[in-house]
Amino acid sequence: MRRALAIAAMVLPLLGQLYAVEKTYQQATITDIQQKVNTRVVYWVVNTPITKDEPYFEVSVQLKDTLYVGRYIPRHADDTLPEEWKSGFAVAARIEGRHLFLKRPSGTEIQFAIIKQTVVKPGQTSSEPASARK
């Protein structure tokens, strides 16, 4: 009996740690998606810069009462976000440190670097900043 209690005392805390590692997703709503381009100078030829365009995506997601803006830089220039993702689309999301993870319809996830975080007041539309309301 004592052996069973000792084993249970050691196993129960470990089960709590395993549960904490589990990824927990919450329901969020995409409010805006923008494809943008960074132009960087690759090298100079005499006085002429040779540039390269690097596309990236900025996605605004409202999770409860917070609006997150995340940046995703695709590995290849022709990579895109899922076609289903449009303004108003519900998506599973999780926050981990400075990163926002959105689950694709296929079940995989995309990692976004959070570049902006804003609290949305009740009754305020998510695309309208608090300073614009009077």
N, C-alpha and C positions, 0 to 999 in steps of 0.2 A: 504494500500500500504506500509506504514512504517513497519507494522507488518511483512509482507512478506519479506521485505528487511532485517529486523532484524533476522528473522529465517534463511534466506539464508546466512547471514553473520556468523551465528553460525554453520551451517551445513557444509558449504564448507571446512573449515579447518579440520573438522572431517573426511570428505571423503578423503582428502589427507593422513591422518594418516592411514586410513584403507587400502589404496592402498600400502603404504609403508610396511605394515605387510605381504602382499602377497609374497609367495615364488617365486622367479624368477630363473628359470633354464636356463643354457647356454649349448650349445653343446660342448662336450669335447670328447677326444679320449683316450682310455686306451692304454698305451704303454708297460706296464709290470705288471704281477701278480706273486707274489711269496708266497708260503706257507712256513712258518718258525715255529720253535718251541723254546720256552723258557723252560729251565730246571731249576726248583727251588727246593731247599732243603725243604722238608716238616718237617722232624725232624731227629734226630740223634739216632742211637742205638749203644751204646758204642762209637767206633770211625768210624762208617760207616754211611754215609749220606743216607737217604731215600729220593729219588727225585720223582718229578712228572713233566711230560712233558705237557706244555700248548701251544697248537697251536695258531697261529695268521697269518693274511694275510697282506702283504704289496702290495699296488696297486699304480702304477705310472699313473697319468692322466695328459694329456696336455690340458690346458684350455687357449685358445688364445696363448699368448707368454710366458706362465709360466707352468713349470712342477711341479706338486704337488705329493709328496709321502705321502700316508696315511696308517695308521695302523688300522686294524679291529680285535678285539678280540671277537671271537664268544662266545655265552653263553654256548654252549655245544661243546664238542670236535668233534662231527660228523657233526656240521653245516658247510656248504660250501657256496661259492659265486655262483651266477647264472652261469650255464654252458655256456651261450652265451658270457659271458665276457672273451674275449681273446685279445691279442695284436692287435690293429687296430680297435677295436669295438667302435662305436660311442655311447655315453651315455649322458643322461641329468645330469648336475652337478650344484651344487651351493656351494658357500663358505659362511660360517657364523662364524666369529671369527677365532678360531683355528681348526675348523672342516670343513671337506669336506663331502658333502652329495651326494651320487650317487643314481639315481632312478633305481630300478629294472625293468625288463620287466613287472612285475605284477602291477607296479604303486607305490609300497611302496619304502621307501628309506633306505639306509644303511649309518650309520654315521661312518666316519673315522677320527681319530685324525691326523692332519697334523704334520708330523715329519720332513719334508724337503720341501723346496720351492726354485726352481731354475728358473732363466730367460733363455729362449731358444732364441738364436739369429736366425734371418732369414737365411735359408740355412743350418742350423745345424740340424742334426737328433736328435730327442728327447732323444735317448738312449746314445748319444755320449757327454761326458762332454766337456765344453768349453776349459779346459786345455789340452785335448788330441788333439785338432785341431791345425794345424800349417799352 
